[in-house]
Amino acid sequence: MIGPAGYAHLLLFGILIPIAAIRSRGLLDRMAMTPRRRYFISIMLQVSALAIVSLATARAEHIALFP
């Protein structure tokens, strides 16, 4: 059974993030090229934050990820 944390996770990863990606598509075309190091650091921070959200959701939903 999916609880509130699971539904929030589905909403975030299934709807809000894809909408944000589609909306920011035009912004990337207009932006100047960012330095590689700064870009990779920002991507690593984003992926880490999303991983923390997923791990917190798994914990709240009592899903054993590493049995």
TIVO-2410 file (N, C-alpha, C; in nm, 3 decimals):
# residues 67
REC num residu      c1      c2      c3 atome chaine
REC   1      M   0.084  -0.118   0.000     N      A
REC   1      M   0.000   0.000   0.000    CA      A
REC   1      M   0.089   0.125   0.000     C      A
REC   2      I   0.057   0.219  -0.085     N      A
REC   2      I   0.135   0.341  -0.097    CA      A
REC   2      I   0.081   0.445   0.001     C      A
REC   3      G   0.172   0.505   0.077     N      A
REC   3      G   0.135   0.608   0.173    CA      A
REC   3      G   0.155   0.747   0.115     C      A
REC   4      P   0.137   0.849   0.199     N      A
REC   4      P   0.152   0.988   0.152    CA      A
REC   4      P   0.292   1.020   0.098     C      A
REC   5      A   0.395   0.965   0.159     N      A
REC   5      A   0.531   0.990   0.111    CA      A
REC   5      A   0.551   0.931  -0.028     C      A
REC   6      G   0.493   0.815  -0.052     N      A
REC   6      G   0.503   0.752  -0.183    CA      A
REC   6      G   0.432   0.833  -0.290     C      A
REC   7      Y   0.313   0.883  -0.257     N      A
REC   7      Y   0.239   0.966  -0.353    CA      A
REC   7      Y   0.313   1.098  -0.380     C      A
REC   8      A   0.372   1.156  -0.276     N      A
REC   8      A   0.449   1.279  -0.295    CA      A
REC   8      A   0.569   1.253  -0.385     C      A
REC   9      H   0.633   1.138  -0.366     N      A
REC   9      H   0.749   1.101  -0.449    CA      A
REC   9      H   0.706   1.083  -0.594     C      A
REC  10      L   0.594   1.015  -0.615     N      A
REC  10      L   0.543   0.997  -0.751    CA      A
REC  10      L   0.510   1.131  -0.816     C      A
REC  11      L   0.450   1.220  -0.740     N      A
REC  11      L   0.417   1.353  -0.791    CA      A
REC  11      L   0.543   1.429  -0.830     C      A
REC  12      L   0.643   1.427  -0.743     N      A
REC  12      L   0.767   1.499  -0.769    CA      A
REC  12      L   0.841   1.442  -0.889     C      A
REC  13      F   0.865   1.310  -0.888     N      A
REC  13      F   0.946   1.249  -0.993    CA      A
REC  13      F   0.869   1.220  -1.121     C      A
REC  14      G   0.739   1.203  -1.110     N      A
REC  14      G   0.661   1.168  -1.227    CA      A
REC  14      G   0.597   1.285  -1.299     C      A
REC  15      I   0.578   1.397  -1.226     N      A
REC  15      I   0.509   1.511  -1.287    CA      A
REC  15      I   0.591   1.640  -1.277     C      A
REC  16      L   0.631   1.678  -1.156     N      A
REC  16      L   0.695   1.809  -1.139    CA      A
REC  16      L   0.833   1.820  -1.204     C      A
REC  17      I   0.917   1.720  -1.188     N      A
REC  17      I   1.051   1.726  -1.248    CA      A
REC  17      I   1.042   1.724  -1.401     C      A
REC  18      P   0.961   1.636  -1.463     N      A
REC  18      P   0.950   1.643  -1.609    CA      A
REC  18      P   0.895   1.777  -1.659     C      A
REC  19      I   0.797   1.834  -1.589     N      A
REC  19      I   0.744   1.965  -1.629    CA      A
REC  19      I   0.853   2.071  -1.620     C      A
REC  20      A   0.931   2.068  -1.512     N      A
REC  20      A   1.039   2.165  -1.497    CA      A
REC  20      A   1.144   2.148  -1.608     C      A
REC  21      A   1.172   2.025  -1.646     N      A
REC  21      A   1.269   2.000  -1.753    CA      A
REC  21      A   1.218   2.054  -1.887     C      A
REC  22      I   1.091   2.032  -1.914     N      A
REC  22      I   1.034   2.082  -2.040    CA      A
REC  22      I   1.033   2.234  -2.042     C      A
REC  23      R   0.998   2.296  -1.929     N      A
REC  23      R   0.992   2.441  -1.924    CA      A
REC  23      R   1.130   2.505  -1.932     C      A
REC  24      S   1.233   2.437  -1.881     N      A
REC  24      S   1.367   2.495  -1.882    CA      A
REC  24      S   1.442   2.467  -2.012     C      A
REC  25      R   1.382   2.391  -2.101     N      A
REC  25      R   1.448   2.358  -2.228    CA      A
REC  25      R   1.488   2.483  -2.305     C      A
REC  26      G   1.399   2.581  -2.315     N      A
REC  26      G   1.430   2.704  -2.387    CA      A
REC  26      G   1.535   2.787  -2.316     C      A
REC  27      L   1.538   2.779  -2.184     N      A
REC  27      L   1.636   2.854  -2.106    CA      A
REC  27      L   1.777   2.807  -2.137     C      A
REC  28      L   1.794   2.679  -2.156     N      A
REC  28      L   1.928   2.626  -2.186    CA      A
REC  28      L   1.980   2.676  -2.320     C      A
REC  29      D   1.891   2.694  -2.415     N      A
REC  29      D   1.933   2.744  -2.546    CA      A
REC  29      D   1.983   2.888  -2.537     C      A
REC  30      R   1.924   2.966  -2.447     N      A
REC  30      R   1.960   3.107  -2.434    CA      A
REC  30      R   2.079   3.131  -2.341     C      A
REC  31      M   2.111   3.034  -2.259     N      A
REC  31      M   2.221   3.051  -2.163    CA      A
REC  31      M   2.355   3.033  -2.232     C      A
REC  32      A   2.452   3.108  -2.183     N      A
REC  32      A   2.589   3.090  -2.231    CA      A
REC  32      A   2.642   2.958  -2.174     C      A
REC  33      M   2.742   2.904  -2.236     N      A
REC  33      M   2.800   2.779  -2.187    CA      A
REC  33      M   2.863   2.802  -2.050     C      A
REC  34      T   2.823   2.723  -1.953     N      A
REC  34      T   2.882   2.732  -1.820    CA      A
REC  34      T   3.009   2.649  -1.817     C      A
REC  35      P   3.102   2.688  -1.731     N      A
REC  35      P   3.225   2.609  -1.720    CA      A
REC  35      P   3.193   2.464  -1.680     C      A
REC  36      R   3.267   2.371  -1.733     N      A
REC  36      R   3.240   2.229  -1.711    CA      A
REC  36      R   3.240   2.191  -1.564     C      A
REC  37      R   3.337   2.239  -1.491     N      A
REC  37      R   3.349   2.203  -1.350    CA      A
REC  37      R   3.225   2.248  -1.272     C      A
REC  38      R   3.183   2.371  -1.295     N      A
REC  38      R   3.065   2.425  -1.226    CA      A
REC  38      R   2.939   2.347  -1.265     C      A
REC  39      Y   2.927   2.311  -1.391     N      A
REC  39      Y   2.813   2.235  -1.439    CA      A
REC  39      Y   2.808   2.097  -1.373     C      A
REC  40      F   2.920   2.026  -1.370     N      A
REC  40      F   2.922   1.893  -1.310    CA      A
REC  40      F   2.894   1.898  -1.161     C      A
REC  41      I   2.945   1.999  -1.092     N      A
REC  41      I   2.918   2.012  -0.948    CA      A
REC  41      I   2.769   2.034  -0.926     C      A
REC  42      S   2.707   2.119  -1.008     N      A
REC  42      S   2.564   2.145  -0.990    CA      A
REC  42      S   2.483   2.019  -1.019     C      A
REC  43      I   2.522   1.942  -1.119     N      A
REC  43      I   2.451   1.818  -1.150    CA      A
REC  43      I   2.468   1.717  -1.037     C      A
REC  44      M   2.590   1.706  -0.981     N      A
REC  44      M   2.612   1.614  -0.869    CA      A
REC  44      M   2.528   1.653  -0.748     C      A
REC  45      L   2.514   1.782  -0.722     N      A
REC  45      L   2.431   1.827  -0.610    CA      A
REC  45      L   2.284   1.795  -0.635     C      A
REC  46      Q   2.238   1.814  -0.757     N      A
REC  46      Q   2.098   1.783  -0.789    CA      A
REC  46      Q   2.070   1.633  -0.774     C      A
REC  47      V   2.158   1.551  -0.827     N      A
REC  47      V   2.139   1.406  -0.818    CA      A
REC  47      V   2.145   1.361  -0.673     C      A
REC  48      S   2.235   1.419  -0.595     N      A
REC  48      S   2.245   1.384  -0.453    CA      A
REC  48      S   2.119   1.422  -0.378     C      A
REC  49      A   2.066   1.541  -0.406     N      A
REC  49      A   1.943   1.585  -0.339    CA      A
REC  49      A   1.827   1.494  -0.376     C      A
REC  50      L   1.816   1.455  -0.501     N      A
REC  50      L   1.708   1.366  -0.544    CA      A
REC  50      L   1.725   1.227  -0.483     C      A
REC  51      A   1.848   1.182  -0.468     N      A
REC  51      A   1.873   1.053  -0.404    CA      A
REC  51      A   1.832   1.056  -0.257     C      A
REC  52      I   1.861   1.166  -0.189     N      A
REC  52      I   1.821   1.180  -0.049    CA      A
REC  52      I   1.670   1.177  -0.035     C      A
REC  53      V   1.600   1.245  -0.128     N      A
REC  53      V   1.454   1.243  -0.126    CA      A
REC  53      V   1.403   1.100  -0.146     C      A
REC  54      S   1.463   1.028  -0.239     N      A
REC  54      S   1.420   0.890  -0.265    CA      A
REC  54      S   1.447   0.799  -0.146     C      A
REC  55      L   1.563   0.815  -0.083     N      A
REC  55      L   1.595   0.733   0.035    CA      A
REC  55      L   1.502   0.765   0.151     C      A
REC  56      A   1.470   0.892   0.169     N      A
REC  56      A   1.376   0.932   0.276    CA      A
REC  56      A   1.237   0.875   0.249     C      A
REC  57      T   1.197   0.874   0.123     N      A
REC  57      T   1.068   0.816   0.087    CA      A
REC  57      T   1.067   0.666   0.114     C      A
REC  58      A   1.173   0.597   0.076     N      A
REC  58      A   1.181   0.453   0.102    CA      A
REC  58      A   1.175   0.424   0.251     C      A
REC  59      R   1.240   0.506   0.329     N      A
REC  59      R   1.238   0.486   0.474    CA      A
REC  59      R   1.098   0.512   0.530     C      A
REC  60      A   1.033   0.618   0.484     N      A
REC  60      A   0.899   0.650   0.532    CA      A
REC  60      A   0.797   0.544   0.492     C      A
REC  61      E   0.819   0.481   0.377     N      A
REC  61      E   0.728   0.379   0.327    CA      A
REC  61      E   0.768   0.238   0.374     C      A
REC  62      H   0.873   0.228   0.456     N      A
REC  62      H   0.922   0.100   0.510    CA      A
REC  62      H   0.961   0.004   0.397     C      A
REC  63      I   1.035   0.056   0.300     N      A
REC  63      I   1.085  -0.027   0.190    CA      A
REC  63      I   1.231  -0.059   0.218     C      A
REC  64      A   1.263  -0.186   0.223     N      A
REC  64      A   1.401  -0.229   0.249    CA      A
REC  64      A   1.478  -0.222   0.117     C      A
REC  65      L   1.571  -0.130   0.108     N      A
REC  65      L   1.649  -0.114  -0.015    CA      A
REC  65      L   1.773  -0.204  -0.017     C      A
REC  66      F   1.832  -0.221   0.100     N      A
REC  66      F   1.956  -0.299   0.110    CA      A
REC  66      F   1.937  -0.411   0.212     C      A
REC  67      P   1.860  -0.514   0.177     N      A
REC  67      P   1.831  -0.621   0.275    CA      A
REC  67      P   1.951  -0.707   0.304     C      A
***
